[in-house]
């Protein structure tokens, strides 16, 4: 893995940053998100893809692309989670301050 | 945590640029990654001995095909590839090098090239053999038709290198190593080459043996040419060693009393057995010819030329073969020289004196037995006697003063009689010859020196009208 990250660490970093940005936005964004049902299906799809990757079921270049995609997606999710959490933390710190105003 | 779950519903728009990133990352990184993996895999196999190695990388999966020289080697090669960082899957298409039963290796030589064929156990042995062939056979083209196989006998390299050394001693031929049995055929380059190869084969590594050695030696040739015009005897070809060489040249000097001996002989191994015993009498027969050639090829003696008279031709044809050692062949091609013009008695006497001035008829010491070396001289005396058929000849025996006079007298009489008998056996009428013994009464030189005595021990031919 260490070897692979040296190869495309730029793209992994880009995925994390993209995630951070998306997570940052998502906290204050209005509008409908993905429905619960849809989330379940997407989770199942993601699990199936992870299972295929771990089982090394997809051969050759497609296998490599699957691994790459899943790694980038995982880092994107991590970025999203951190971004959302940070934004939430910033928002929750400033909100009580607003309430305390005379 | 609950918030995280709620927010995650709104993360999907970022997936669109993520997919674009993914596509670009896949597009740009795949080929460099594959090239890098090929390089790393090749480096990992650097010290592993394999044949027909093929490495194909698709994504992170390596298809590894090769022929290994042992099961352990094969497994360790696959393990090395699996251990390369970044490799996800190894498609193992390795197998073992085919086993050769029997394990046959050969080296074949013709006029211009040496062809190495059959099986070789490892690429390194193969390279070593080709290099040794190139180095040992300087200038000869070396063609490699060896393939790689398992199942070589132990110490194969040493045995093959030793055999390769022998190929240089062949003019043409083939050496085959089948498991640990060696078979050789062909023709040695030089006389003695066959013996040298046999000697070298004794150094084959333990366990190896010679199944067949059919190396032929080039013919062992000895030639003698008697030239009546130049009055020379030319000896060419081979003799077994310096002792035989000296003995033959000395014998030629005794038998060819008037010819100059031109010695171009070379000593060489590989003489057929009984060489000296056959060549000496053959030279004696040649000395009886007026002109002739003696060719000894291996165990075949060919004598061609002209005898001085009919009976001599008959004696040589019938007699010489009997003097040879067993298994020797004699092929006489003897004709008879046309009879020389008759001369009168005076000329006859001059010719006798001239001949006996060049050489003496020789006998066994103290006996009346003619020595074979004198056959040439006797033939010339007989030829001369045939030219003056009306002359009566006194065959006069003389001795030196050593010993008692009575014994000398008797010996001189017996020796004169022996010569007369020889002449009669050659077909001359007995009535023309009178054997007389003079003992030591008519010396022609002083009896006080060995040289003088030798001159006094003689047979003279005196023509009586």
Interface residues (C-beta under 8 A of the other chain):
Chain A: X2 X3 X4 X7 X8 X11 X14 X15 X18 X19 X21 X22 X23 X25 X26 X27 X29 X31 X32 X33 X34 X35 X39 X56 X59 X60 X61 X62 X63 X64 X65 X67 X68 X69 X72 X73 X76 X77 X80 X81 X84 X85 X88
Chain B: X3 X4 X6 X7 X8 X9 X10 X11 X12 X13 X14 X15 X17 X18 X21 X22 X24 X25 X26 X29 X30 X32 X33 X36 X58 X59 X60 X61 X85 X86 X88 X89
